[in-house]
Amino acid sequence: MTLFTKRTADVYDFIGYLNMKRERKAIDQMDLDLFSKDKELIQQVQKSREDRENGRIYDQEQGLKYPQHKIREFESEQNL
């Protein structure tokens, strides 16, 4: 392989890298645009912020206990 061929391949690889980087940036921007228009996601983020501000933060164990409690509550109502 000649030096010219090697340099040409390096330039080609670098152009490919730049194209990939530009495409990734465009995809990231598209994701941001989609997320910024998702009203349900925005409401969830706002609710999460409110929960953190008001000390309503749960660890993993507490997070698992809540649905288990709701299931038991539902099942006991079904047995009436």
N, C-alpha and C positions, 0 to 999 in steps of 0.2 A: 504494500500500500504506500503510495507516495505521500509526501507531506501535504501536498495540495488536496489530495483525496481525503486525508485525515481531517484537515481543517474544514473542508466542505462538510464532512459528516458531523463535525462538532457544531458548526454553524446551524446545520439542519436540525440537530438535536436541541440546540438552544432555542430556535424558533418554535419548535414543538413544545418545549417547556413554557415559553411565553404564552403561546396559544392556550395551553392547558390552564395556566394560571388565570388568564383573562376569562376563560369559560367558567372556571370555578367561582370567580368573583361575580360573574353574571348570575350564576345559579344561586349563590348566597343572597344576592340582592333580590332575586325572584322570590326566594323563600321569605325574606323579610317583608316584601310587598304582600305576599299571601297572608302571612301571620298578622300583619297590621290591619288587614281587612276582615279578619275572623272575629266577629263580635263575641262569640261564645268564649274563645280563647282569651280575649281582652278582659271579659268579665271574670273569668277564672283567675287571671293574674291579679286583678284588682281585689278580688275576694281574698286571695292568698296574702296580699299585702296588708289588708285590713286584719286578717287573722294574726299575722306576725306582730303588727302594731298593738293588738289587744291581748297578746300573750296566749293566743290559741294555737300553740304549736305542739304537735304530738310526735312522740318518738315511734319507732316501728311497732313496739309492743302495744302501745296505746292505740295506734292506728288499726291494728288487727282486732283488738278487743271491741271496738265500736261496731263493726259489721257483725261480729259474733253475737253481741248483745242484741242488735236489731233482728237478727235471725231468730234468736230465742224468743224475743218479744213477739215477733210475727207468728211463730209456731204456737206459742201459748194462746194467742188470740184465735188461732184456727181450731184449737181443742175445746173451745167454749161451746 
